[in-house]
Structure formats: structure tokens, C-alpha cells
Amino acid sequence: MQTVDRDGRAKVDRRQVLGGATALVLGPLAAPALARRSDESKVVVSGFNVLRPSQGAVGMREVQAKTADILDRARKPDKLLRFLIKEALPVVKGPTGGLHLIDHHHFGRALWEAKRVQVHVEPVADLSKFEGAAFWSEMDRRGWLHANDAEGKLVGPEKLPLHIKDMADDVYRSLAGSVRDAGGYTKTETPFAEFKWADFFRTRISRSLVSKDFASAAKQALALASTPDAASLPGFVGKAG
């Protein structure tokens, strides 16, 4: 029998979608999101071809803003280099030689859009001993996997894009980022917190409004962020920004 959540969406059994090994290794707690600043002593340079996303979508409005910032900084190459090292992308080593990006996907995509040839990464864990479903289960247990598509649907890691350039545009993730930047909620260490807000707005604001009149949708979302219905979401502040 299919069940639904309080917003009327069908509940999905994560263990079934993520694979049988999930039930064996899932722990009660997920690791917090990583600190924004890297450990510069661990930063190395990598190619985009080995970088693997651990989420299926980004908010392209946020990507575009970050791309513009990178291009602006590029006018002073030395300062840009220091910035890229400081903001190195956190990755884990996977079983097939890939470097799996576990945070800052928007910044990584922006680097690609800015036509950077290489990317600075910080390896933070080696999970190469895990294979197949066990690897993805461990990623999920640590809070490093968001195997959802641009519609917010859990699709499983096998359907994640293999290249950062192929992550789809989730307009509600852009909306969630806009509300955060306006002070509607605070940035937290909860993994993929912005996607939790995106899913909240997804059931309350029409896609056509978000696509055709983003400013109006953002105003509506900012008001919704202060309502009791949002109280359980990470970073809730209880007032409009």
C-alpha cells in the first residue's frame, strides 16, 4: 500500500531505491555538511572528467551568479587562484577511480560554465573499499548523497549524471536559494538543506509562476518560509526576511 506525506506526495522507501545493501549499512545519523573553507594543505588539481556529482540537479540561477563572480575574479589571476584553493570542492574517492563531489555542486558547475580547464578539489575521505550498492549506501549514511532528479523525485544513484555539466535545473532549488539569501532561513550544516526547502516550496507554489515570474514566486516563498508549516525545516527563523 502506498502512503503519502503531509503534503500529499507519495512516500518513497529509500532502502528500496538505493539498493539492498542500504539496509545493512545505514546508520542512525548522517554526517554534517562540510565547512566552507578547505584545508589548503590537502588541495589538489583535478580534471572535470573524473568529477562525479552526488546530486541530480542544481538551481541554475545560483550557478549563473557564481559563474559571473568567477569571471569577474578572473581579471586578477593570482587572487582567483587563492580563491579557488580556499573554496576547493570536497570530494571522496570512489571504487572506480572517480572523485565524488559531496558538496558545493553549484560552485563546481559554475567553474565548468566559466570554462575552467581544471578544478581544485580537497579529498576528504577514501571510500574506494566499498563497491556497488555498498558505496552508495555509505555515501547516503554519511549524508553525502541526494539521488533526486530536477522534480525532487528520488531516482537512485544509478541515474545520477556522470558529469557535472549534465546536472539538471531544479527551479525550486533556485527559489530556495533566493529565500535563503533574503534571510528567509539561515544556512545550516544539515546536508542538502536547500533541497528540503525546495521540496517544501514545490508543493505550495506553481511551477508556471516560478518559471514565468520568479520575483513574484520568490516573494510568495519568502512569506511561506515564516509560517508554522516550515518550522521543522533546517534553518527556520520564523519571520520574513
N, C-alpha and C positions, 0 to 999 in steps of 0.2 A: 504494500500500500504506500502510495506516495504521500509525503507530508509537505506542508508549506510553512514558511516562516511568518513572522508577524506582518511583513509587508506583502504577503500573498505570493511570494516566489517559491518555487519548488525547492525543497531542501535536497542537497546532494551529499551522498556518502563519500567523503574524501578518501577513505581507505579503498573503496571500490574503484574510484577514478585513478588514484595514484599507484595502484598495484598491490598485489598480495603481500609484498614484503613490508608495506607500511604498517600493518597491524603488529609486526614483530618488533619494530624499532621506534615507533612513535613514542616520545616521552611526554610527560605532562606539561612541560614548559618549553617554550621556544626561546632561542637566544635573542637578546635585544638587537635593534638595528645598530649599525656601526657608527662610531663618532665620525664627524665630517672630515676632520683633518687626518691625513695619513701619517704613518711612521716613515719619514723620508729615507731612513736607512734601509728600508725594505723595498723601496720603489724600483721597478724595472720597466724597461720599454718593451712593448709587445706590438704585434700586428693585429689588425681587426679580424683577420681571418681565423684566429684561434679563440676569439672572444665569444662566449655563448651567453645569451640572455637567460635569466631565470624568471622572467615575466613575459607575457604575451603582448602587452600594449604599453603605450605611453600617452601622455597628453601633449599633442604636437604644439599647442600654443606655448607651453612651457619650454619645449625643445627649441622653438624658434627664438624665444627670448634669450636662452642660454647661448644659442648659436651667434646671435648678434653681439653678445658680450664677449665671446671668444674672438670674433673677428675684430672687435674694437681693441681688445688687448693685444692682438697680433701686430699692431702698429709698433709695439715695443717688445721685440722678441725675447729679450733677457727677462723682462718682467713676466711675460707669458709663460716662459719655461718654469720659473719659480712657482707660478700659479698652478700649472699643470702637475707639478710634483706634489704640491701641497694638497691638491684635490684629486690625487691618484685614485683610480677606480678600484674598489676592493673586489678581489676575485678568489676563488678556491680552485685547486687543481682537481680535475675530474679524472675518471678512469680511462678515458680515451685520448688524453693529452690536451683536452680543451681547458681554457680558463673560464670558469663560470662566474659571470658578473652577479654579485649578490646585493648590490645597492647602487644608487646613482645612475640608473639607466638613462634618465633624461640627459644628464651631462654627457654620458657616453655617446648617445645618439647625436647630441649637439656637436661633439667633436667630429663625428662622421659627416654631418651636414656641413661643417666648416671646412671639409676636405683635408682634414689632418691625415697624414700618411700613417703615423704610428700613434700609440696611446700609452700613457703612463698608468701602470697598474701596481697594486700592492697585494701580493699573495698573503692571505690571512689564515688559510687552512689547507691541508692536503687531504682530500677525500678520495684519492685515487685507488685506495684499497677496496672501496665499495664498488660494486658492479651492478649494472642494470637497475632494477626497481629498488634495490637496497640503497643505491646512491641517491636517488630522488627522495626516498623515504628519509634519509639522513638530512638532506637539504631541507625538507619540509619540517622535520623535527626541530631544526635549528632556526626556523623562521626565515629561511633564505629562498623559498620557492613560492611563487604566485602564478600557478599554471592556469591562468584565466585568459580568455580572449577579450577583444575590444568591447564585447557586450556584457562583460562581467561574468561570463559563464565559465565554470571550472571545466577545462577540457583535457587536462592531463599533460605531463611534461613531454610526452612524445609529440605533441602538437605545438610545442613552443618553436618560435623561429630559430634558425641556426645562425643567423647573423643579425647584428644589432640594427642594421638598416631595414630589416623586414618586420620589426615590431609595428603593430597596427596602431591607429589613432583612436584612443578612447576619449570622446569629447567630454564625458563626465569626469574623467581624471583631470582634464584641463579645468573644469568647473571647480573641482575640489581644490586644485592648486590656487585658483583665483580667490576662493573663500579664505584659504589659509593665509595668503598674502595680505588680505584685507583685515585680518585679525579675527576672523570668524571662529577659528580654533587655533591652538598652538601646535607647533611641531613637536613631536614626541619620539621616543625611541621604539615605539611599537612598530614591528615590521609591517611595511606596506599600509601604513595608517591612512594615507591619502586615498588608497583604493577602497578602504572601508567607508570613507566619506563619499567617494564616487558612487558606490553602490546605494548609499542612503539617498543621494540625490536622484539616482537612476529611477527609483520607484515613485518619485514625487514631482519631477519636472520633465516635461515632454522633450523628447529628442529634437523635435522640429524647432522648439523655442531655442534650445541650446545651439542648434546649427544656424538658425536664421537671425537670432537676436541674442547674442552671447551676453551683452551687457545687461539686458533685462533678466536673463536666466541667472546671471551671477548675483544680481540684486535679490532675486527671489531665494536663491540658495543661501545667501548670507543671512536672510531672515530665518530660514528654516534651521540654520545651524545653531540658533539660540533657543530653540524650542525644546520642551521636555523629551520629545521623541529622539533627540540626538544626544541625550545625556550619557548614554553608555558608550559613545564613540570616543576614540583616543583624542586627547587634546581639547575636549569640550570645555568651553569657558562660560557658557550660559548667558551670553549677551552678544548683540550685534556689534561688529567691528566698526 
